[in-house]
Amino acid sequence: MFDKDKVLKLATDVIDMEMRSVEKLKDFVNDSFAGAVEVIHRSRGRVVVTGIGKSAVIAQKIVATFNSTGTPALFMHAADAIHGDLGMIQPDDTVIIISKSGESPEIKVLVPFIKNFGNPVIALCGYADSYLATHADHFIDSTVAKEACPNNLAPTTSTTAQLVMGDALAVCLLSLKGFSSHDFARFHPGGALGKKLYLRVADMNKGNNKPVVKTNSPLREIIYEISSKRLGATVVLDDEGKVFGIITDGDIRRMLEKHENPAALKATDILTPGPKEIEEEELAATALELMREHDITQLVVTKGGKYTGMLHLHDLLREGLF
C-alpha cells in the first residue's frame, strides 16, 4: 500500500542527510585542495577527468562545468583508458581521478600508467588511506559518513559530495582566471541563457517603429501615433528634440475618464515626465530587469542621450528572455 507520509518523510531524510554531508565538506577545503587548484591553474594543458561507475557520470558533469567556465577539460572513462584511451592524455595535462573507495581495480591499474607519463594526478576520493589517495600528488577528500540509500550501498550522498567538490574547484579556477560574464557568453551563445549574456537592446530595437509627438501635439495626433506604431505608447519630445515625457495607451484611457472635453488637451496635459530610458548598447537582460523593477512594459531607447526608439516587453518575450 502506498504510504504518502512515509514517502515524504523518507525524501526529507535524504535531503537532510545530504545537506549535512555537504556541510562537512568545508573541513576538507585545506592545503591539499589549494595545491590541486594551483596545479590546474598553472598548467598549460587540459584537465582530464576520469572515473568508473557513478563517479564517471560525475566526472562528465565536472568536465562540462570546467569547459563552460574557462578551464579546458575532457572526460576519459577509466575502463576505456587502459584499452587505448590513455592516448587522450597529453604531456601538459592534469588528471583528476574520481572514486568513492579509491580501491576499484580499474583505478589501481590506471594510476601507475598516468604516473609513468609524468602527469600530475589529483584524487577526488572518499577514503584518505585508499590506494588512489595515497598515490596521488594531491588529494581532495570527499568523505561522507553514510549513503542516503537505506542499505548504505547505492552512491547517493557520496556522488553529491564529489559534485560539490568539483564545483568548488571550477569556481576557484574561474575566479583565478578572472573569467567574466562576457567570457561566459562566448561559450554559451545558444538558448535563453546565451541571449541574456550577449543580446543587446539595439539588436531588438532596430526593427521597431519610433513613435514620437511634440509637446503641443493634439489628442488626435497622439492617438494616431500610438495606434499606428503598435507599441502601446509614444515618446514626447520638446522643441530641442530631447525626451520630455511619455504617453501610454493607459494614460489616454485615464484621461478620457477625467475630462469632459478631452479633444482640447495637448500632449503636455497627458504625458508622464521623466520616462525610464536605456542606452541601446545595454544588454536586453538589463532592460528586462528595469521593466520588472518599475512594473512597466516600455522603455525609451537612447544613444548618447538621443532618442532612437522604443523597446516593448513583447520584444523580450519573443526572444524567450522573460
C-alpha positions, -999 to +999 in steps of 0.1 A: +000+000+000+013+034-009+020+055+022+023+092+012+035+103+047+062+077+047+074+087+013+076+124+022+094+116+054+120+095+036+126+121+009+131+148+036+155+125+055+175+120+023+178+158+017+187+164+054+214+137+052+229+151+020+228+186+034+248+176+065+273+157+043+278+188+021+283+210+052+311+187+065+330+191+032+342+225+044+366+206+067+383+192+036+389+225+019+426+226+030+461+230+018+458+198-004+427+213-020+446+246-026+475+226-041+452+209-066+438+243-077+473+257-081+484+228-102+455+231-126+458+269-127+495+268-136+491+240-161+495+248-198+474+217-207+439+205-201+422+187-172+414+151-179+388+138-156+382+101-152+362+076-131+343+044-131+306+037-125+286+066-109+319+085-104+323+085-142+289+103-146+300+129-120+333+132-139+314+141-171+294+169-153+326+183-138+342+184-173+312+202-186+314+228-158+352+233-164+347+238-201+319+264-197+339+284-171+372+287-190+391+256-179+397+232-209+388+197-199+378+163-213+364+131-200+381+097-201+363+066-188+386+047-165+377+013-181+384+025-216+417+042-206+436+010-204+423-001-237+436+028-258+421+059-244+452+068-224+463+084-257+440+112-248+464+124-221+490+149-234+522+159-216+510+191-201+476+177-189+465+173-153+445+142-144+417+141-119+406+106-108+372+103-091+364+073-069+344+068-038+366+040-024+398+047-042+403+009-045+385+000-077+405-025-098+403-002-129+417+027-108+445+007-094+456-003-129+452+032-142+471+052-117+507+038-123+503+043-161+494+080-156+522+085-130+547+070-155+536+096-181+546+122-155+512+140-154+501+154-121+473+132-105+446+147-083+425+122-064+389+131-056+381+103-032+362+093-001+389+075+018+422+091+028+440+058+033+430+043-001+453+033-029+442+063-050+445+089-023+480+077-012+494+075-047+480+108-060+500+141-060+471+159-044+441+145-025+407+162-023+387+145+004+350+138-004+343+115+026+307+110+037+295+093+068+268+073+051+250+069+018+214+082+016+205+047+003+188+028+032+212-001+025+242+023+025+251+009-009+239+030-038+261+060-045+239+089-034+255+111-007+290+103-020+283+114-055+267+146-043+299+153-023+320+146-054+299+170-074+301+198-048+339+195-046+341+196-084+320+228-084+343+242-058+373+235-080+357+251-110+346+282-093+381+287-077+397+284-111+371+307-127+380+334-101+417+329-106+413+333-144+392+365-140+365+347-160+338+373-166+302+372-178+314+383-212+337+353-213+308+331-202+287+345-230+313+334-256+309+298-245+271+299-241+257+316-273+227+294-276+193+295-258+178+319-234+210+319-212+231+330-241+207+357-252+208+372-217+245+374-219+250+388-254+217+402-268+216+440-266+188+465-267+199+477-302+196+441-316+159+441-306+150+477-311+163+483-347+132+468-363+107+487-341+088+518-351+098+550-334+066+567-320+070+604-313+049+635-308+057+671-298+047+688-265+019+707-283+006+678-303-033+674-301-051+643-288-060+631-323-023+630-334-013+613-301-039+585-305-029+580-342+008+577-333+002+552-305-022+531-327-001+532-359+032+524-343+017+495-322+040+499-292+013+510-267+030+544-262+046+574-277+076+595-266+070+632-263+100+654-275+105+690-266+114+718-291+151+708-289+144+672-297+150+659-262+129+634-244+103+653-224+079+625-214+059+595-225+022+589-231+009+553-229-025+540-240-033+537-204-027+574-199-052+580-228-079+558-211-075+575-177-076+610-194-108+601-212-124+592-179-115+625-162-121+652-189-154+662-204-137+678-234-105+658-240-102+669-276-088+702-264-060+686-245-023+687-257+005+662-250+017+683-221-016+677-204-014+640-206+022+629-205+042+613-177+075+632-173+109+615-169+102+582-186+126+553-179+154+552-205+180+527-215+210+531-238+208+509-269+242+492-261+229+479-228+221+442-225+185+431-232+186+414-198+192+448-181+162+462-199+141+433-185+153+440-150+144+476-154+109+468-166+104+444-137+117+469-111+094+497-122+065+475-134+064+489-169+061+475-204+080+501-224+114+516-223+127+547-241+158+537-260+186+563-264+220+566-279+242+592-263+211+607-247+193+610-281+160+592-286+164+563-311+133+542-305+112+522-280+116+487-266+084+468-256+081+439-232+068+418-261+102+422-278+117+404-248+090+378-247+097+369-284+133+362-275+123+340-246+140+362-221+111+367-197 
